[in-house]
Amino acid sequence: MDLTKIKLVITDVDGVLTDGGLYYTAEGEVMKRFHVHDGLGMKMLQTCGIQVGVISGGDHPLLRKRLEVLKVNFAKLGKMEKRTACFELMEAAGVTPEQTAFIGDDTLDLPAFEVCGLAIATRNAHDYVKQQADWVLEKAGGEGAFREVSDRILAAQGFEEIFSTADGFLTIAQKMAQ
């Protein structure tokens, strides 16, 4: 697993960035719980020149708001067919499949696993998804799974200080705020 080549990390949403729970009232879905560690991981990747993309079978204002806050510009929402969506995001980001990692947890993520250079499953992924992954995370979705990936990629690419030391973080803090 060569993380030094990764230039784009694409992630699923429900079950990866969230715990997979859906909170409904009579008016529909009213809440999604995202982990703050994942958001900081996205910002650190972006600041170091590694792009972040999202593909979700769902499309909800709550998700759109989170992506806006994190300045995630590469997103395909309401896409159940993730193979084509991955290729579209790779093209938009100007990267190859070998430079792309995908994080998923369920059956609809398997086509993305096939076309991305690195297939990553969360700890809470179904066993048949884990069997097709190149890397199974220690973290479950909604518990900082994306951050586990971002830390490993940043470390492999020589950016470990930005998340492991105060002075290192301060070197990028100003850029992340912009």
ABEGO torsion letter per residue (X at the ends): XBAAABABBBBBABGAABAGBBBBBAAEBABBBBBAAAAAAAAAAAAAGBBBBBBBABBBAAAAAAAAAAGBABBBBGBABAAAAAAAAAAAAGBBAAABBBBBABAAAAAAAAABABBBBBAABBAAAAAABABBBABBBGAGAAAAAAAAAAAAAGAAAAAABAAAAAAAAAAAAX
